[in-house]
Amino acid sequence: MHKMHKLTAIVLCCAMALSMAGCGGSSAKAESYTATAAGFGGDVTATLQVADGKVETLAVAGDKETKEVGGAAIETFNKEFEGLKGQAAADVDISAIDAVAGATVTSTAVRAVLGDVFAQATGNNTAEKTPVTDSTATYSAIGHSELQPMQVEVTLKDNKIDAITVGENGETAEILQTAVDRLIPRIIEKQTLGVDSISGATVSSNAIKDAVAQAIDANGGDSTQWYTPAEKKTDTVKLDGYDVIVVGLGGSGMASYISAAQNGATVFGLETAGKVGGNSTNTSGPMAINPETKMAAENNGEKFLNEEDLIADWLDYCRGDAKEDLVREFVYESGKTMDWLINDYDFQFGEIKAFFHPKQWKVWATYTGDKTAMYVNALEKAKAMNEKNDYMLELTATDLIMEDGVIKGVKAVSYDGTTYEIYGDSVILATGGFIGNSEMTEKYLGGTFNTKAMLTENGSGVQMALSAGADTYNIDMPAMVHIAQTKKLIKTDELTPDQKAALTAMVLTPESMIVGTDGTRFMSEAGNIAFDNWKGGDTYYAIYSGAQMDSFKTSGMLAPAAPMFLNQGGKIEANTPIADLDDILAVGEKYGIVVKADTLDELAEKLGVPAENLNTAATEYTSYATGATTDPMGKDVAMMSSLADGPYYAVLGAGYYYGTCGGLNIDDSCRVIKTDGTAIDNLFAVGQDSMGVLFSNQVPYVTYGGAAQGWVLTSGRLAGANAAEAFAG
């Protein structure tokens, strides 16, 4: 374990004393120890203060951990550590500190740093690791899949990690492969689990690390000794002479890159993740209005719809907030984008279809074939258009390079620590919005949201533009959500698939009272919770009485529901007793998904919602259930139950978001607009970094089908061509 510096202060009772006896008093020695290990999203650090051999303070920190999981686990640990104050440091048993359920990686990192600081404090620290027995065995670890654990074969030989092989798993194949190709060789080369997880494949990476840690512990070793952070480089590399620099190589960045190259520019692209495509390769497909390729193949060459009808409907929905020139440009250019990708870059799309929108216009098509391969092939084809063209993965942009107030390029840091200064005539920001940045979502959207998206969408592009004086547009509008599930997914085998289905049904059935983060009802429980949960905040609570729970045990639910996405298998039938409900609820409580209280006031306190609001909601709800008054939200009374008597249960649900919608303000060339209304000539923003120009902060994302992905690809094509035309040569 990497040992950080030790600070020592000697408190003397007499100035200039040469001996303790000469002072006629005593001395107290205060010492501070720190240690760092790799956690889920970044470093986890422990700081231990010891006075007279006893614990004075102990705290861990990890600001890169996910707030709702790793961050919550750290809070739990720190509360537990308060009980250690006054204990002899030599008597503290680290092994007795339990891991926090659902936060395995953060818990392991915390144990690692605790082992280090207490070893330092007691003089037991050593560079030698506890020996491990030679072994080859398979271990099961929880990865990204909600259905199937990852099986990892680990070979230990001569006190070293000799081989790691991933077997059966439920991971997304392309994402897992980046961890297999990049993470595993680094673990073996560096002989540490403290190497950074692969951006864009963090959960899969951490599952591999967990399996190796299990192997070490199972064979006589101590895995907490294997988290020394890998040493980083400190050199700087300068790259210059580019016409266009593209920051981010997801859908909008890929389109920007190939468009700029095709229009004669020399292009450099950089991507934080270990693969190209970002969330676009996890998306169904784009909106494309009347693409000629599809009109010819599917509609006898005729248009699928009238563009002006769609534009009028779109603008009316957005209540005058959307920028009409950009909505119009998107609608008329999106079909050309699909034709361009098909004809010039061999992309494959299925037939044009309608989505949930009442108009049922045929406006979107799904990708067919290997999406990642299509993205890679397109980039490689564009890269070959000029020998100077290049792109790098695992390279994260940190700042715009400014000279005399003019943008001259981008500063970035590689996974290995190398700093790159990349100079060019124009910069296109294609970083995918800010759903992965809890500080930004708290500021603009009022919460920290569960996500289906890659957490590399951390708002870096928006932040860099803001530092250059950029303006935003509808940045506070609701993010994209079509999925609801329990706040945390239990991926272990502590519950069977059927039991998980029962727990999930409890946040989806119309039989509960649903309230948001303020303790008030925000929708009809018979409505579409998958689409409307955003109204309640980053979490919603399905409230039940003890009587309801007893009824579920003996008679079952009237209308259990299952999610369209994030389904963990299993099933639950209507009117079928859930005899093991107490066991299900107990596991839910362990993971923080179920909260129980004797009174509504106590429940409100545990949930952190205003008690007055929750009591009012329950009183009104009970009145509606008994028929005393009519529910203004129009809920089916047959599905309602009295909440007059406790105990009470809250089951935590949440939306799982695809990404943010609002972002930077741009003009019809995709140039970023400053707060003074002028455009920054050589700074462009595309995709989710700028999508707010199409929408309104008064209403959520549109439901025509594929609008976000369509804008991602179309804005990228247009910005790449515009940047190339303005600055090439």
C-alpha positions in Angstrom: 0.0 0.0 0.0 1.3 3.4 -0.9 2.2 5.3 2.2 1.8 9.1 2.2 3.8 11.5 4.3 3.5 11.4 8.1 3.2 14.7 9.9 4.5 14.8 13.5 4.1 17.6 16.0 5.7 17.6 19.4 3.9 19.7 22.1 6.4 20.7 24.8 5.5 21.8 28.2 8.6 24.0 28.6 10.3 26.1 26.0 13.8 25.0 25.1 13.5 22.1 27.5 16.3 19.5 27.3 14.5 16.9 29.3 10.9 16.1 30.3 11.9 15.9 34.0 13.3 19.4 33.9 10.0 20.8 33.0 8.2 19.1 35.8 5.4 18.2 33.4 4.3 15.8 30.6 4.2 15.9 26.8 1.5 14.8 24.3 2.4 13.6 20.8 -0.1 14.1 18.1 0.4 12.3 14.8 -1.5 12.3 11.5 -1.4 9.5 8.9 -2.9 9.4 5.4 -3.2 6.7 2.7 -4.8 6.5 -0.7 -6.3 3.7 -2.8 -8.3 3.5 -6.0 -12.0 3.4 -5.4 -15.0 3.1 -7.8 -14.6 6.5 -9.6 -11.3 7.8 -8.3 -9.0 7.9 -5.2 -10.3 7.1 -1.7 -8.2 8.7 1.1 -8.1 8.0 4.8 -6.8 10.4 7.4 -6.1 9.1 10.9 -5.2 11.3 13.9 -3.6 9.6 16.9 -2.9 11.1 20.3 -1.1 9.1 23.0 -1.6 6.0 21.0 -5.4 6.5 20.8 -7.7 7.3 17.9 -8.5 11.0 18.0 -10.2 11.3 14.6 -10.6 9.0 11.6 -12.2 10.0 8.3 -12.3 8.8 4.7 -13.0 10.9 1.6 -13.7 10.1 -2.0 -15.2 13.0 -4.0 -15.1 11.0 -7.3 -17.3 8.2 -5.9 -20.9 8.1 -7.1 -22.9 10.1 -4.6 -25.8 7.7 -4.2 -23.6 4.5 -3.8 -19.9 5.1 -3.0 -20.5 8.5 -1.6 -23.3 7.2 0.7 -21.1 4.3 1.7 -18.3 6.7 2.8 -20.8 8.7 4.9 -21.8 5.4 6.5 -18.2 4.5 7.3 -17.5 7.9 8.7 -20.4 7.7 11.1 -19.2 4.3 12.2 -15.7 5.7 12.8 -17.0 8.1 15.3 -17.3 5.2 17.7 -13.6 4.5 17.5 -12.6 7.7 19.2 -10.5 7.0 22.3 -9.7 3.4 21.4 -6.1 2.3 21.3 -5.0 2.3 17.6 -3.3 -1.0 18.2 -6.6 -2.6 19.2 -8.7 -1.5 16.3 -9.7 -4.5 14.2 -10.1 -3.4 10.6 -11.5 -6.8 9.5 -14.5 -6.2 11.8 -15.6 -3.2 9.8 -18.3 -4.5 7.5 -18.6 -3.6 3.8 -21.6 -1.5 2.8 -24.1 -3.4 0.8 -24.1 -2.5 -2.9 -20.8 -0.6 -2.6 -18.2 -3.4 -2.9 -15.5 -1.4 -4.6 -15.7 1.6 -2.4 -15.8 -0.6 0.7 -12.7 -2.5 -0.5 -10.9 0.8 -1.1 -11.9 2.0 2.4 -10.6 -1.2 4.0 -7.3 -0.8 2.1 -6.6 2.7 3.2 -7.7 1.9 6.8 -5.2 -1.0 6.9 -2.5 1.3 5.7 -3.1 4.2 8.1 -3.4 1.9 11.1 -0.3 0.0 10.1 1.6 3.3 9.9 0.2 4.3 13.3 1.2 1.1 15.0 4.5 0.6 13.3 3.4 -2.5 11.5 3.6 -1.2 8.0 5.8 -3.1 5.6 6.5 -3.1 1.9 6.1 -6.9 1.9 2.7 -8.2 0.9 1.3 -11.3 2.7 2.2 -14.3 0.5 -0.4 -15.9 -1.6 -0.7 -19.6 -2.6 -0.4 -20.5 -6.3 -3.9 -21.0 -7.6 -6.1 -21.0 -10.7 -9.8 -20.6 -9.9 -12.9 -18.8 -11.0 -14.6 -16.1 -9.0 -18.0 -14.4 -9.4 -18.2 -10.6 -9.3 -21.1 -8.1 -9.7 -20.6 -6.0 -12.9 -22.9 -3.8 -14.9 -25.4 -6.4 -15.8 -28.5 -6.5 -13.7 -29.1 -10.1 -14.6 -25.8 -12.1 -14.6 -22.7 -11.8 -12.5 -19.3 -11.9 -14.2 -17.2 -15.0 -14.0 -13.5 -14.3 -13.8 -10.7 -16.9 -13.8 -7.6 -15.7 -11.9 -4.2 -17.3 -11.8 -1.8 -16.5 -8.9 1.8 -17.6 -9.2 4.9 -16.8 -7.3 3.1 -14.1 -5.3 2.0 -12.4 -8.4 -1.1 -11.9 -10.4 -0.2 -14.1 -13.4 -3.4 -14.3 -15.6 -7.0 -12.9 -15.6 -9.6 -14.3 -18.0 -13.2 -13.1 -18.1 -15.7 -15.9 -18.7 -19.5 -16.0 -18.7 -21.1 -12.6 -18.1 -24.0 -10.4 -18.9 -22.0 -7.2 -19.7 -22.3 -5.1 -22.8 -19.8 -6.9 -25.0 -18.2 -3.8 -26.6 -17.8 -2.1 -23.2 -16.4 -5.1 -21.4 -13.9 -5.6 -24.2 -12.3 -2.3 -23.4 -11.6 -3.5 -19.9 -10.3 -6.8 -21.1 -8.0 -5.2 -23.6 -6.8 -2.3 -21.5 -7.3 -3.0 -17.8 -6.2 -6.6 -17.5 -2.7 -6.0 -19.0 -2.2 -3.0 -16.7 -3.1 -5.0 -13.6 -0.6 -7.7 -14.6 2.1 -5.3 -15.6 1.8 -3.0 -12.5 0.9 -5.9 -10.1 -1.7 -3.6 -8.4 -5.4 -3.2 -8.3 -4.8 0.5 -7.9 -4.7 1.1 -11.7 -7.5 3.4 -12.9 -10.6 1.7 -14.1 -11.3 2.2 -17.8 -13.5 5.2 -18.4 -16.7 4.2 -20.0 -16.3 0.7 -18.5 -15.9 1.5 -14.9 -18.4 -1.0 -13.5 -17.0 -3.9 -15.6 -13.5 -2.8 -14.7 -14.3 -2.9 -11.0 -15.9 -6.3 -11.2 -12.6 -7.6 -12.6 -10.7 -6.0 -9.8 -13.1 -7.5 -7.3 -12.6 -11.0 -8.7 -8.8 -10.6 -8.4 -9.2 -9.3 -4.8 -11.3 -12.4 -4.0 -8.6 -14.6 -5.4 -5.9 -13.0 -3.3 -8.0 -13.3 -0.1 -9.0 -16.9 -0.8 -5.4 -17.9 -1.2 -3.9 -16.6 2.0 -3.2 -13.0 0.9 -4.6 -9.7 2.0 -6.2 -7.9 -1.0 -6.1 -4.5 0.9 -2.3 -4.6 0.3 -2.8 -4.7 -3.5 -4.3 -1.2 -4.0 -1.2 0.9 -4.4 -2.0 3.6 -6.9 -0.1 3.0 -10.2 2.6 5.5 -10.8 1.7 8.2 -13.3 3.9 10.0 -15.9 4.5 13.8 -15.6 5.7 14.7 -19.1 3.9 17.1 -21.5 3.4 16.4 -25.3 2.6 19.2 -27.7 0.6 18.6 -30.9 -0.1 21.4 -33.3 -1.2 22.4 -36.8 -4.7 21.0 -36.8 -7.7 22.7 -38.4 -10.3 21.1 -36.2 -10.0 19.5 -32.7 -13.0 17.3 -31.7 -13.5 16.8 -28.0 -15.4 13.6 -27.5 -15.9 10.8 -29.9 -19.4 9.6 -29.2 -22.1 10.0 -31.8 -21.8 13.8 -32.2 -18.0 13.7 -32.1 -17.8 10.9 -34.6 -20.0 12.8 -37.0 -18.0 16.0 -36.4 -14.7 14.2 -37.0 -15.7 12.5 -40.3 -17.5 15.5 -41.6 -14.6 17.9 -41.0 -12.2 15.4 -42.5 -14.4 14.8 -45.5 -14.5 18.6 -46.1 -10.8 18.8 -46.2 -9.8 19.7 -42.6 -6.9 18.1 -40.7 -8.6 16.7 -37.6 -7.6 15.5 -34.1 -10.1 13.7 -31.9 -9.9 12.8 -28.2 -12.1 10.6 -26.1 -12.1 9.9 -22.4 -13.5 6.4 -22.7 -11.6 3.3 -23.8 -13.9 3.0 -26.9 -15.5 5.3 -29.4 -19.3 5.8 -29.8 -20.1 6.7 -26.2 -23.8 6.4 -25.4 -24.7 6.4 -29.1 -23.6 2.8 -29.5 -26.0 2.0 -26.6 -28.9 3.9 -28.2 -31.7 2.4 -30.4 -31.4 4.9 -33.3 -31.8 8.4 -34.6 -34.6 10.6 -35.8 -34.4 11.1 -39.6 -37.1 13.0 -41.4 -37.7 11.8 -45.0 -34.3 10.3 -45.8 -34.2 9.6 -49.5 -32.7 6.2 -49.1 -35.6 5.0 -46.9 -38.2 6.8 -49.0 -37.0 4.9 -52.0 -36.8 1.6 -50.3 -39.9 1.8 -48.1 -42.4 4.4 -49.4 -42.3 4.4 -53.2 -40.1 7.5 -53.1 -42.7 9.5 -51.3 -42.2 11.5 -48.1 -43.3 9.8 -44.8 -44.6 13.1 -43.5 -44.8 16.8 -44.1 -41.8 18.6 -42.5 -43.8 21.8 -41.8 -46.5 19.8 -39.9 -43.8 18.4 -37.6 -42.1 21.7 -37.1 -45.4 23.4 -36.2 -46.2 20.6 -33.7 -42.7 20.8 -32.2 -42.7 24.5 -31.7 -46.2 24.5 -30.2 -45.1 21.8 -27.7 -42.1 23.8 -26.7 -44.2 26.9 -25.9 -42.1 29.3 -27.9 -38.8 28.5 -26.1 -37.1 26.4 -28.8 -35.0 28.2 -31.4 -37.1 27.9 -34.5 -34.2 28.3 -36.9 -32.4 25.3 -35.3 -35.6 23.1 -35.0 -36.2 23.8 -38.7 -32.6 23.1 -39.7 -32.6 19.8 -37.7 -35.9 18.6 -39.2 -34.8 19.3 -42.8 -31.2 18.1 -42.4 -31.7 14.9 -40.3 -32.8 12.8 -43.3 -29.7 14.0 -45.2 -27.6 12.9 -42.3 -28.9 9.4 -42.4 -28.4 9.3 -46.2 -24.8 10.5 -45.7 -24.0 7.9 -43.1 -25.5 5.1 -45.3 -24.0 6.2 -48.6 -20.6 7.4 -47.5 -19.8 5.4 -44.4 -21.8 2.1 -44.7 -24.0 2.6 -41.7 -27.0 0.3 -41.5 -30.5 1.3 -40.2 -33.8 -0.5 -40.1 -37.1 0.7 -41.5 -38.5 4.1 -40.6 -40.9 3.7 -37.7 -43.3 5.7 -35.4 -42.7 6.1 -31.6 -45.0 6.9 -28.7 -46.1 10.3 -29.9 -49.8 10.6 -30.6 -49.2 11.7 -34.2 -47.5 8.4 -34.9 -45.3 10.0 -37.6 -42.6 7.7 -39.0 -39.5 9.6 -38.0 -36.9 7.2 -36.6 -35.0 4.1 -37.4 -32.9 1.7 -35.3 -29.3 0.9 -36.0 -28.8 -2.6 -37.3 -25.6 -4.5 -37.2 -22.6 -3.8 -35.0 -22.9 -0.2 -34.0 -19.4 0.1 -32.5 -17.8 -1.4 -35.6 -19.7 1.2 -37.8 -18.4 4.0 -35.6 -14.8 2.7 -35.7 -14.9 2.1 -39.4 -16.2 5.6 -40.1 -13.5 7.2 -38.0 -10.7 5.1 -39.5 -11.9 6.0 -43.0 -11.9 9.7 -42.1 -8.5 9.4 -40.4 -7.1 8.0 -43.6 -8.2 11.1 -45.6 -5.1 13.0 -44.4 -1.9 11.5 -42.9 -2.0 14.1 -40.1 -5.5 13.1 -39.0 -5.5 11.2 -35.7 -7.5 10.4 -32.6 -6.7 9.1 -29.1 -8.7 7.2 -26.5 -8.5 7.5 -22.7 -7.4 11.1 -23.3 -9.5 13.6 -21.2 -9.8 17.3 -22.1 -9.4 19.5 -19.1 -9.1 23.1 -20.4 -9.3 25.2 -23.5 -6.0 26.8 -24.3 -6.5 30.6 -24.4 -4.0 33.2 -25.8 -5.0 36.8 -25.6 -8.6 35.8 -25.1 -8.6 33.6 -28.2 -9.1 29.8 -28.2 -6.0 28.1 -29.6 -6.5 24.5 -28.6 -7.2 22.0 -25.9 -5.3 20.8 -22.9 -5.8 17.1 -22.0 -4.5 14.4 -19.7 -4.0 10.8 -20.7 -4.8 7.8 -18.5 -1.1 7.4 -17.9 -0.7 10.9 -16.6 0.8 12.4 -19.7 -0.4 16.0 -20.4 -1.2 16.9 -24.0 -1.4 20.4 -25.4 -3.2 20.2 -28.8 -3.3 23.3 -30.9 -5.8 24.0 -33.7 -7.8 26.6 -35.5 -11.2 25.4 -34.1 -12.6 23.3 -31.4 -15.8 21.2 -31.5 -17.3 20.3 -28.1 -19.0 16.9 -28.2 -18.8 15.6 -24.6 -22.4 14.4 -24.2 -23.9 16.7 -21.6 -23.6 16.5 -17.8 -25.7 13.7 -16.4 -22.5 12.2 -14.9 -21.6 15.3 -12.9 -23.6 15.4 -9.6 -22.5 19.0 -8.8 -23.9 20.2 -12.1 -27.1 18.1 -11.9 -27.7 19.4 -8.4 -27.1 23.0 -9.6 -29.2 22.9 -12.7 -31.7 20.0 -12.2 -32.0 19.8 -8.4 -30.8 16.3 -7.8 -28.3 13.5 -8.4 -29.8 11.1 -10.9 -29.6 7.4 -11.6 -28.4 6.9 -15.1 -28.5 4.4 -18.0 -25.9 6.6 -19.6 -22.1 6.4 -19.4 -20.8 8.6 -16.5 -18.1 10.0 -18.8 -20.8 12.5 -19.7 -19.6 14.8 -17.0 -20.2 18.2 -18.4 -16.5 18.9 -19.2 -17.5 20.5 -22.6 -20.1 22.8 -21.0 -17.7 23.8 -18.3 -14.9 24.6 -20.7 -17.2 26.7 -22.8 -18.5 28.6 -19.7 -14.9 29.4 -18.8 -14.7 31.1 -22.2 -17.8 33.2 -21.5 -20.4 31.0 -23.1 -24.1 31.3 -22.6 -26.5 28.4 -21.8 -29.9 27.6 -23.2 -32.5 25.6 -21.3 -29.8 24.0 -19.3 -32.3 23.5 -16.4 -34.8 21.5 -18.5 -35.7 17.9 -17.4 -33.3 15.2 -18.5 -34.3 12.3 -20.7 -36.0 9.4 -18.9 -38.0 6.4 -20.1 -37.1 4.0 -17.3 -38.1 3.5 -13.7 -36.8 1.0 -11.2 -35.9 0.6 -7.6 -33.4 3.3 -6.5 -30.7 0.6 -6.2 -30.6 -2.6 -8.1 -29.9 -5.7 -6.0 -27.6 -7.7 -8.3 -26.5 -10.4 -5.7 -28.3 -13.7 -5.2 -29.7 -12.5 -1.8 -33.0 -12.4 -3.6 -34.3 -14.7 -6.3 -35.4 -13.3 -9.7 -39.0 -13.6 -8.6 -38.3 -11.8 -5.3 -36.5 -9.0 -7.2 -39.6 -8.8 -9.5 -41.8 -8.3 -6.4 -39.6 -5.6 -5.0 -39.5 -3.8 -8.4 -43.3 -4.1 -8.8 -43.7 -2.1 -5.6 -42.3 1.0 -7.2 -44.4 0.5 -10.4 -47.8 -0.7 -9.2 -50.7 1.9 -9.1 -51.6 0.4 -5.6 -49.2 2.7 -3.6 -49.3 6.4 -2.9 -46.3 7.9 -4.8 -44.6 11.1 -3.5 -41.5 12.9 -4.6 -38.5 14.3 -2.8 -40.7 17.0 -1.2 -43.2 14.5 0.2 -46.1 15.5 -2.1 -47.9 13.6 -4.8 -46.8 14.7 -8.3 -48.7 12.4 -10.6 -51.5 9.9 -10.8 -50.1 6.6 -9.7 -52.1 5.0 -12.6 -50.0 7.1 -15.0 -46.8 6.3 -16.8 -44.2 6.3 -14.0 -41.4 5.5 -16.4 -41.9 8.8 -18.3 -43.2 11.0 -15.5 -41.0 10.2 -12.5 -38.9 13.3 -13.3 -41.6 15.4 -11.8 -40.9 14.0 -8.3 -37.1 14.7 -8.4 -34.2 12.3 -8.4 -36.1 9.8 -6.2 -39.7 8.9 -5.6 -41.3 7.0 -2.7 -44.0 4.4 -3.0 -45.8 4.6 0.4 -47.6 1.6 1.9 -49.3 0.8 5.2 -48.6 -2.3 7.2 -52.1 -3.5 6.3 -51.3 -3.3 2.6 -48.2 -5.3 3.1 -50.2 -7.9 5.0 -52.7 -8.0 2.2 -49.8 -8.6 -0.3 -48.7 -11.5 1.8 -52.1 -13.2 1.8 -53.7 -12.1 -1.4 -51.0 -10.6 -3.6 -51.0 -7.4 -5.6 -53.9 -6.3 -7.8 -51.8 -4.9 -10.6 -48.1 -5.8 -10.3 -46.0 -4.2 -13.1 -42.6 -5.0 -14.6 -40.2 -2.5 -16.2 -39.6 -2.4 -19.9 -35.9 -1.9 -19.3 -33.6 -3.0 -16.5 -35.8 -6.0 -15.9 -34.0 -8.5 -13.6 -36.0 -11.5 -14.8 -38.5 -13.4 -12.7 -42.2 -12.6 -12.6 -45.0 -11.8 -10.2 -48.6 -12.7 -10.9 -51.6 -10.7 -9.9 -53.7 -11.9 -6.9 -51.0 -14.4 -6.0 -49.8 -14.3 -2.3 -46.2 -13.1 -1.7 -45.6 -15.3 1.3 -42.0 -14.4 1.6 -42.6 -10.6 1.5 -40.9 -10.1 4.9 -37.7 -11.6 3.6 -37.8 -9.4 0.5 -38.4 -6.3 2.6 -35.6 -7.2 4.9 -33.1 -7.4 2.1 -34.5 -4.2 0.6 -33.9 -2.5 4.0 -30.3 -3.7 4.0 -29.7 -2.0 0.6 -31.6 1.2 1.6 -34.4 0.5 -0.8 -37.0 -0.1 1.8 -37.6 2.2 4.8 -39.9 1.3 7.6 -41.3 3.5 10.4 -44.1 3.3 13.0 -45.5 6.8 12.2 -45.6 9.1 9.2 -43.5 11.7 11.1 -40.8 9.1 11.7 -41.0 7.9 8.0 -40.6 11.5 6.8 -37.6 12.1 9.0 -35.9 8.9 7.7 -36.6 9.9 4.1 -35.6 13.5 4.7 -38.9 14.9 3.4 -41.2 17.5 5.2 -43.4 15.7 7.6 -46.2 18.2 7.0 -46.2 17.4 3.3 -46.2 13.6 3.8 -49.0 13.7 6.4 -51.1 15.9 4.2 -50.6 13.6 1.2 -51.5 10.5 3.3 -54.6 12.2 4.7 -55.9 13.3 1.3 -55.0 9.9 -0.2 -57.0 8.1 2.5 -59.9 10.4 1.9 -59.8 9.6 -1.8 -59.6 5.8 -1.1 -62.6 5.9 1.2 -64.6 7.9 -1.4 -65.0 10.9 0.9 -63.5 13.1 -1.7 -62.6 12.8 -5.4 -58.9 12.5 -6.3 -58.0 15.4 -8.5 -55.3 13.3 -10.2 -58.0 10.8 -11.3 -56.5 7.7 -9.7 -58.6 4.5 -9.8 -60.1 4.3 -6.3 -60.1 0.5 -6.5 -56.3 0.7 -6.4 -56.2 2.9 -3.3 -55.8 1.9 0.3 -56.1 3.8 3.6 -52.9 5.2 5.0 -54.6 6.1 8.3 -52.7 3.5 10.4 -49.1 2.4 10.7 -46.6 1.0 10.5 -45.5 2.5 7.2 -43.2 1.5 4.4 -41.5 3.5 1.7 -40.0 1.7 -1.2 -37.5 3.9 -3.1 -37.9 4.2 -6.8 -36.0 6.3 -9.4 -35.8 7.2 -13.0 -32.8 5.9 -14.9 -31.8 8.7 -17.3 -30.3 8.6 -20.8 -28.7 12.0 -20.5 -29.3 15.7 -20.1 -31.1 17.9 -22.7 -30.1 21.4 -21.9 -26.7 22.9 -22.5 -24.9 25.6 -24.4 -26.4 28.3 -26.6 -25.4 28.0 -30.2 -26.3 29.7 -33.5 -27.4 28.0 -36.7 -23.8 27.2 -37.6 -23.4 25.4 -34.2 -21.0 28.1 -33.0 -21.2 28.8 -29.2 -22.8 32.0 -28.3 -21.4 34.1 -25.4 -23.5 35.8 -22.7 -23.2 39.1 -24.7 -25.0 37.5 -27.6 -22.0 37.3 -29.9 -20.6 34.0 -31.3 -17.2 32.6 -30.6 -16.0 32.1 -34.1 -13.9 29.0 -33.5 -15.8 27.2 -30.8 -18.6 24.8 -31.7 -20.9 22.7 -29.6 -22.9 19.7 -30.8 -25.1 16.9 -29.5 -26.2 17.0 -25.9 -23.8 19.8 -25.2 -26.1 22.0 -27.1 -29.5 20.2 -27.5 -31.4 22.6 -25.3 -31.8 25.0 -28.3 -34.4 22.5 -29.6 -36.5 22.4 -26.4 -38.1 24.2 -23.5 -37.4 24.1 -19.8 -41.2 24.2 -19.2 -41.7 20.7 -20.6 -39.7 17.5 -20.9 -37.9 15.9 -23.9 -40.1 15.3 -26.9 -41.5 11.8 -27.7 -41.4 11.7 -31.5 -38.7 9.1 -31.4 -34.9 9.3 -31.6 -34.7 13.1 -31.5 -31.6 13.2 -29.3 -29.7 10.7 -31.4 -30.8 12.5 -34.5 -29.5 15.8 -33.2 -26.3 14.2 -32.1 -25.5 13.0 -35.6 -27.0 15.9 -37.5 -25.4 18.7 -35.4 -22.1 16.8 -35.7 -22.3 16.7 -39.5 -23.1 20.3 -39.8 -20.6 21.6 -37.3 -17.8 19.5 -38.8 -18.5 20.9 -42.2 -18.8 24.5 -40.9 -15.6 24.3 -39.0 -13.7 22.9 -42.0 -15.1 25.5 -44.3 -14.2 28.4 -42.0 -10.8 27.3 -40.9 -9.3 24.6 -43.2 -6.1 25.6 -44.9 
